[in-house]
Amino acid sequence: MAEHPAVAAHHQFDDLEQQLDASTLGMWVFLVTEIMFFGGLFTAYAVYRSAYPEAFAEGSHHLDLTLGGLNTVVLIGSSLTMALAVRCAQLGSNRGAANYMIATLILGLVFLVVKAFEYHHKYVEGLIPGPNFVFDSPHARHIELMFCFYFAMTGMHALHMVVGAGLLIYFILQARANRYSPEYYGPVEVMGLYWHFVDIVWIFLFPLLYLIGHR
């Protein structure tokens, strides 16, 4: 097995441990801002859903519960593979870390492909908010509002998935270059925090959009 290349802490840190603590804290601060961002969306959705419960329930019937459930399983699986990638990096197994991150990337791409199929179905059905929105119901206007939230919330989540996929590619290349070791695994661990956050957001989105009011 090739030896891990020696990695020194950046000049502003005393050692790698301090560097890891700083990067972890930085990621947590970033995630707090993301929680506030998504929290605003969740709060606005809850307010309007409580105001127009019949319309939002009727609109949720047109979301594909099977595809939503499939994506939930896919993301839970990707959290497992990401956690295993972090563990391999901590043990200095670059090959294992790379392989598990590749599995995480594949699962993330599967999620995005399934979501693209969902968006296409909504386009075919005329459920894209705007001048071409079509829905035969006395609640059509409020159902359109529900789909505005659907596309805003799932679209922002999908954007975070795309960013995560790009980061995974970088870290996979780093692992294949034998970059990580038991002394230096911080970047993979921080990447894991980001990925788990994105997965948790979906765990809240799925019941909120697909399950509540769905018969």
DRENDO-1510 file (C-alpha; in Angstrom, 1 decimal, always signed):
<recs>
REC; n; res; u; v; w
REC; 1; MET; +0.0; +0.0; +0.0 .
REC; 2; ALA; +1.3; +3.5; -0.9 .
REC; 3; GLU; +2.2; +5.7; +2.1 .
REC; 4; HIS; +0.0; +8.6; +2.8 .
REC; 5; PRO; +1.7; +11.9; +1.8 .
REC; 6; ALA; +2.6; +14.1; +4.8 .
REC; 7; VAL; +0.1; +16.9; +5.3 .
REC; 8; ALA; +0.9; +20.0; +7.3 .
REC; 9; ALA; -1.7; +22.3; +8.8 .
REC; 10; HIS; -2.2; +25.6; +7.2 .
REC; 11; HIS; +0.0; +28.4; +8.5 .
REC; 12; GLN; -2.8; +30.0; +10.6 .
REC; 13; PHE; -3.3; +26.8; +12.7 .
REC; 14; ASP; -1.0; +25.3; +15.3 .
REC; 15; ASP; -1.7; +21.7; +14.1 .
REC; 16; LEU; -4.1; +19.5; +12.2 .
REC; 17; GLU; -6.4; +19.0; +15.1 .
REC; 18; GLN; -6.9; +22.7; +15.5 .
REC; 19; GLN; -7.5; +22.9; +11.8 .
REC; 20; LEU; -10.1; +20.2; +11.9 .
REC; 21; ASP; -11.9; +21.9; +14.8 .
REC; 22; ALA; -12.0; +25.2; +12.9 .
REC; 23; SER; -13.3; +23.6; +9.7 .
REC; 24; THR; -15.9; +21.6; +11.6 .
REC; 25; LEU; -17.1; +24.8; +13.4 .
REC; 26; GLY; -17.2; +26.7; +10.1 .
REC; 27; MET; -19.4; +24.0; +8.6 .
REC; 28; TRP; -21.7; +24.0; +11.5 .
REC; 29; VAL; -22.0; +27.8; +11.3 .
REC; 30; PHE; -22.8; +27.5; +7.6 .
REC; 31; LEU; -25.4; +24.8; +8.3 .
REC; 32; VAL; -27.1; +27.0; +10.9 .
REC; 33; THR; -27.6; +29.7; +8.2 .
REC; 34; GLU; -29.0; +26.9; +5.9 .
REC; 35; ILE; -31.4; +25.9; +8.7 .
REC; 36; MET; -32.6; +29.4; +9.0 .
REC; 37; PHE; -33.1; +29.6; +5.2 .
REC; 38; PHE; -35.1; +26.4; +4.9 .
REC; 39; GLY; -36.8; +27.2; +8.2 .
REC; 40; GLY; -38.3; +30.3; +6.6 .
REC; 41; LEU; -39.6; +28.2; +3.7 .
REC; 42; PHE; -41.0; +25.6; +6.1 .
REC; 43; THR; -42.7; +28.3; +8.2 .
REC; 44; ALA; -44.2; +30.0; +5.1 .
REC; 45; TYR; -45.5; +26.7; +3.9 .
REC; 46; ALA; -47.0; +25.8; +7.3 .
REC; 47; VAL; -48.8; +29.2; +7.4 .
REC; 48; TYR; -50.4; +28.9; +4.0 .
REC; 49; ARG; -51.2; +25.2; +4.4 .
REC; 50; SER; -53.1; +26.0; +7.6 .
REC; 51; ALA; -54.9; +28.9; +5.8 .
REC; 52; TYR; -55.9; +26.7; +2.8 .
REC; 53; PRO; -55.9; +23.1; +4.0 .
REC; 54; GLU; -58.3; +21.8; +1.4 .
REC; 55; ALA; -56.4; +23.2; -1.5 .
REC; 56; PHE; -53.0; +22.0; -0.3 .
REC; 57; ALA; -54.4; +18.5; +0.4 .
REC; 58; GLU; -56.0; +18.4; -3.0 .
REC; 59; GLY; -52.7; +19.4; -4.6 .
REC; 60; SER; -50.7; +16.8; -2.7 .
REC; 61; HIS; -52.8; +14.1; -4.4 .
REC; 62; HIS; -51.0; +15.0; -7.6 .
REC; 63; LEU; -47.6; +14.3; -6.1 .
REC; 64; ASP; -46.1; +10.8; -6.9 .
REC; 65; LEU; -45.9; +9.1; -3.5 .
REC; 66; THR; -44.0; +6.1; -5.0 .
REC; 67; LEU; -41.3; +8.3; -6.5 .
REC; 68; GLY; -41.1; +10.4; -3.4 .
REC; 69; GLY; -40.7; +7.3; -1.2 .
REC; 70; LEU; -38.1; +5.9; -3.6 .
REC; 71; ASN; -36.1; +9.0; -3.3 .
REC; 72; THR; -36.4; +8.9; +0.5 .
REC; 73; VAL; -34.9; +5.4; +0.5 .
REC; 74; VAL; -32.2; +6.4; -1.9 .
REC; 75; LEU; -31.1; +9.4; +0.3 .
REC; 76; ILE; -31.1; +7.3; +3.5 .
REC; 77; GLY; -28.8; +4.8; +1.7 .
REC; 78; SER; -26.6; +7.7; +0.6 .
REC; 79; SER; -26.2; +8.8; +4.2 .
REC; 80; LEU; -25.0; +5.3; +5.2 .
REC; 81; THR; -22.4; +5.2; +2.4 .
REC; 82; MET; -21.3; +8.8; +3.3 .
REC; 83; ALA; -20.8; +7.8; +6.9 .
REC; 84; LEU; -18.8; +4.7; +5.8 .
REC; 85; ALA; -16.7; +7.0; +3.6 .
REC; 86; VAL; -15.9; +9.2; +6.6 .
REC; 87; ARG; -15.0; +6.2; +8.7 .
REC; 88; CYS; -12.7; +4.8; +6.0 .
REC; 89; ALA; -11.0; +8.2; +5.7 .
REC; 90; GLN; -10.5; +8.2; +9.5 .
REC; 91; LEU; -8.8; +4.8; +9.3 .
REC; 92; GLY; -6.6; +5.9; +6.4 .
REC; 93; SER; -8.3; +3.7; +3.8 .
REC; 94; ASN; -8.4; +6.0; +0.8 .
REC; 95; ARG; -9.6; +3.3; -1.5 .
REC; 96; GLY; -12.6; +2.6; +0.8 .
REC; 97; ALA; -13.3; +6.3; +1.2 .
REC; 98; ALA; -13.3; +6.8; -2.5 .
REC; 99; ASN; -15.5; +3.7; -3.2 .
REC; 100; TYR; -18.1; +4.7; -0.6 .
REC; 101; MET; -18.1; +8.3; -1.9 .
REC; 102; ILE; -18.6; +7.0; -5.4 .
REC; 103; ALA; -21.6; +5.0; -4.1 .
REC; 104; THR; -22.9; +8.2; -2.4 .
REC; 105; LEU; -22.5; +10.1; -5.6 .
REC; 106; ILE; -24.3; +7.5; -7.6 .
REC; 107; LEU; -27.2; +7.5; -5.1 .
REC; 108; GLY; -27.3; +11.3; -5.3 .
REC; 109; LEU; -27.5; +11.2; -9.0 .
REC; 110; VAL; -30.3; +8.6; -8.9 .
REC; 111; PHE; -32.2; +11.0; -6.6 .
REC; 112; LEU; -31.8; +13.9; -9.1 .
REC; 113; VAL; -32.9; +11.7; -12.1 .
REC; 114; VAL; -36.0; +10.6; -10.2 .
REC; 115; LYS; -36.7; +14.2; -9.3 .
REC; 116; ALA; -36.3; +15.2; -13.0 .
REC; 117; PHE; -38.9; +12.6; -13.9 .
REC; 118; GLU; -41.2; +14.1; -11.3 .
REC; 119; TYR; -40.8; +17.6; -12.7 .
REC; 120; HIS; -41.4; +16.4; -16.2 .
REC; 121; HIS; -44.6; +14.7; -15.1 .
REC; 122; LYS; -45.8; +18.0; -13.6 .
REC; 123; TYR; -44.9; +19.8; -16.8 .
REC; 124; VAL; -47.0; +17.4; -18.9 .
REC; 125; GLU; -49.9; +17.7; -16.5 .
REC; 126; GLY; -49.8; +21.5; -16.6 .
REC; 127; LEU; -48.9; +21.9; -13.0 .
REC; 128; ILE; -46.0; +24.3; -13.4 .
REC; 129; PRO; -47.1; +27.6; -11.7 .
REC; 130; GLY; -47.5; +30.4; -14.1 .
REC; 131; PRO; -49.7; +31.3; -17.1 .
REC; 132; ASN; -49.9; +27.7; -18.3 .
REC; 133; PHE; -51.0; +26.3; -15.0 .
REC; 134; VAL; -54.1; +24.1; -15.4 .
REC; 135; PHE; -56.2; +22.6; -12.6 .
REC; 136; ASP; -59.9; +21.9; -12.7 .
REC; 137; SER; -60.9; +22.8; -9.2 .
REC; 138; PRO; -62.5; +25.7; -7.3 .
REC; 139; HIS; -59.3; +25.8; -5.3 .
REC; 140; ALA; -57.1; +26.1; -8.4 .
REC; 141; ARG; -55.5; +29.4; -7.3 .
REC; 142; HIS; -54.5; +28.1; -3.9 .
REC; 143; ILE; -53.4; +24.8; -5.4 .
REC; 144; GLU; -51.1; +26.8; -7.7 .
REC; 145; LEU; -49.7; +28.4; -4.6 .
REC; 146; MET; -49.0; +24.9; -3.1 .
REC; 147; PHE; -47.1; +24.0; -6.2 .
REC; 148; CYS; -45.1; +27.2; -6.0 .
REC; 149; PHE; -43.9; +26.0; -2.6 .
REC; 150; TYR; -43.3; +22.5; -3.9 .
REC; 151; PHE; -41.0; +23.7; -6.7 .
REC; 152; ALA; -39.3; +26.3; -4.5 .
REC; 153; MET; -38.5; +23.9; -1.7 .
REC; 154; THR; -37.6; +20.8; -3.7 .
REC; 155; GLY; -35.8; +22.9; -6.3 .
REC; 156; MET; -33.6; +24.5; -3.6 .
REC; 157; HIS; -33.0; +21.0; -2.1 .
REC; 158; ALA; -32.0; +19.7; -5.5 .
REC; 159; LEU; -29.6; +22.6; -6.0 .
REC; 160; HIS; -27.9; +21.6; -2.7 .
REC; 161; MET; -27.7; +18.0; -4.1 .
REC; 162; VAL; -26.0; +19.3; -7.2 .
REC; 163; VAL; -23.5; +21.2; -5.2 .
REC; 164; GLY; -22.9; +18.2; -3.0 .
REC; 165; ALA; -22.3; +16.0; -6.1 .
REC; 166; GLY; -19.7; +18.4; -7.4 .
REC; 167; LEU; -17.9; +18.4; -4.0 .
REC; 168; LEU; -18.0; +14.6; -3.9 .
REC; 169; ILE; -16.3; +14.4; -7.2 .
REC; 170; TYR; -13.5; +16.6; -5.9 .
REC; 171; PHE; -13.1; +14.5; -2.7 .
REC; 172; ILE; -13.2; +11.3; -4.6 .
REC; 173; LEU; -10.3; +12.5; -6.7 .
REC; 174; GLN; -8.4; +13.5; -3.5 .
REC; 175; ALA; -9.0; +10.1; -2.0 .
REC; 176; ARG; -7.8; +8.3; -5.2 .
REC; 177; ALA; -4.6; +10.4; -4.9 .
REC; 178; ASN; -4.1; +8.9; -1.5 .
REC; 179; ARG; -4.6; +12.2; +0.2 .
REC; 180; TYR; -6.2; +11.2; +3.5 .
REC; 181; SER; -4.8; +9.5; +6.6 .
REC; 182; PRO; -5.7; +9.0; +10.3 .
REC; 183; GLU; -4.1; +12.3; +10.9 .
REC; 184; TYR; -5.8; +14.1; +8.1 .
REC; 185; TYR; -9.4; +13.2; +7.2 .
REC; 186; GLY; -11.1; +16.5; +8.1 .
REC; 187; PRO; -12.4; +17.4; +4.6 .
REC; 188; VAL; -14.3; +14.1; +4.2 .
REC; 189; GLU; -15.8; +14.5; +7.7 .
REC; 190; VAL; -16.9; +18.1; +6.9 .
REC; 191; MET; -18.3; +16.9; +3.5 .
REC; 192; GLY; -20.3; +14.2; +5.5 .
REC; 193; LEU; -21.9; +16.9; +7.7 .
REC; 194; TYR; -23.1; +18.8; +4.6 .
REC; 195; TRP; -24.4; +15.6; +3.0 .
REC; 196; HIS; -26.3; +14.5; +6.1 .
REC; 197; PHE; -27.9; +17.9; +6.4 .
REC; 198; VAL; -29.2; +17.8; +2.8 .
REC; 199; ASP; -30.6; +14.3; +3.5 .
REC; 200; ILE; -32.3; +15.5; +6.7 .
REC; 201; VAL; -33.9; +18.4; +4.9 .
REC; 202; TRP; -35.5; +15.8; +2.5 .
REC; 203; ILE; -36.7; +13.7; +5.5 .
REC; 204; PHE; -38.8; +16.8; +6.5 .
REC; 205; LEU; -39.8; +17.7; +2.9 .
REC; 206; PHE; -41.2; +14.2; +2.1 .
REC; 207; PRO; -43.9; +14.0; +4.8 .
REC; 208; LEU; -44.7; +17.7; +4.6 .
REC; 209; LEU; -45.3; +17.7; +0.8 .
REC; 210; TYR; -46.2; +14.1; +0.0 .
REC; 211; LEU; -47.8; +12.5; +3.0 .
REC; 212; ILE; -49.9; +15.1; +4.9 .
REC; 213; GLY; -53.4; +15.1; +3.4 .
REC; 214; HIS; -52.6; +12.3; +1.0 .
REC; 215; ARG; -55.2; +9.6; +0.8 .
</recs>
